Amino acid sequence: MGTRPAKLWETSFGARDFGGFQDCFFRDRPMDTAQIAVVGAGVAGLSTAVCISKLVPRCSVTIVSDKFTPDTTSDVAAGMLIPHTYSDTPIHKQKQWFRETFNHLFAIANSAEAGDAGVHLVSGIKGSGGWTVTRRIEDLWELHPSFDVVVNCSGLGSRELAGDSKIFPVRGQVLQVQAPWVEHFIRDGSGLTYIYPGTSHVTLGGTRQKGDWNLFPDAENSREILSRCCALEPSLHGACNIREKVGLRPYRPGVRLQTELLVRDGQRLPVVHHYGHGSGGISVHWGTALEAARLVSECVHALRTPTPKSQL
């Protein structure tokens, strides 16, 4: 089952602050509309924004990222739904995430939204009232006090934003080619070599280079990928319009899905962390996004619950 990123309405505020959002709520009275910021616009960030808009009542969701499609790691991925394992995550939880994601994508694949060949991911974020802001975030505190809750879907950016040394890149290089006669995917036993037909091109892969931050295509990698894929499907010798793409998979022993309360100078900022999917982002994104949205709902409920005043 394949996917491709959605087209989003993008509003760019550059590097200015979020002062315009501050008038939308008052911290000295019960909140009406909760302001939620989702940092990151890959498959995890977009799906989380959609799930929050569906599950959390009276909220406004803003996606903040320095990169949007077609410049995210998710755009480089072939987008195949294949189970992955996370050593630090219980098996029953991984199965739940995969099952929820499969059911979600399967429903789209059988709907009018699927298009000619594939699944269109989160196409309804304009109808949910979301916003997008193009901006690089250096510190999650930059979003305070304009937002009540922050969701960290920054992937590898969490090394700095969350101080997480457990997350590291696994470089993936692929070729996107025109080969319309290829109708079925082919994948070797290790999964390192694969041929995945998509909606507009065929993806040939790939590489798994741990700790490699290089985002520039390597000519030798490209020759090896094409050679390995042609060995599986000789007709690819006739492929044309070959494009090289590189993405950095955000690997971690387990997906981080948890709430953290940041405190600075007496101010508090609830943060829901949702990152570390590695190469399994497409396969579990909807399941983990639902769980992240439930954590956000808990944060909003706590913020809307009046604090009891002490009796003297």
Secondary structure by P-SEA (a helix, b strand, c coil): cbbbbbbbbcccccccccccccccccccccccbbbbbbccccaaaaaaaaaaaacccbbbbbbbccccccccccccccccbbbbbbccccaaaaaaaaaaaaaaaaaaaaccccccccccccccccccbbbbbbccccccccccccccbbbccccccccccccccccccbbbbbbbbbcccccbbbbccccccbbbbcccbbbbbbbbbcccccccccaaaaaaaaaaaaaaccccccccbbbbbbbbbbcccccccbbbbbbcccbbbbbbbbccccccccccaaaaaaaaaaaaaaaaaaaacccccccc
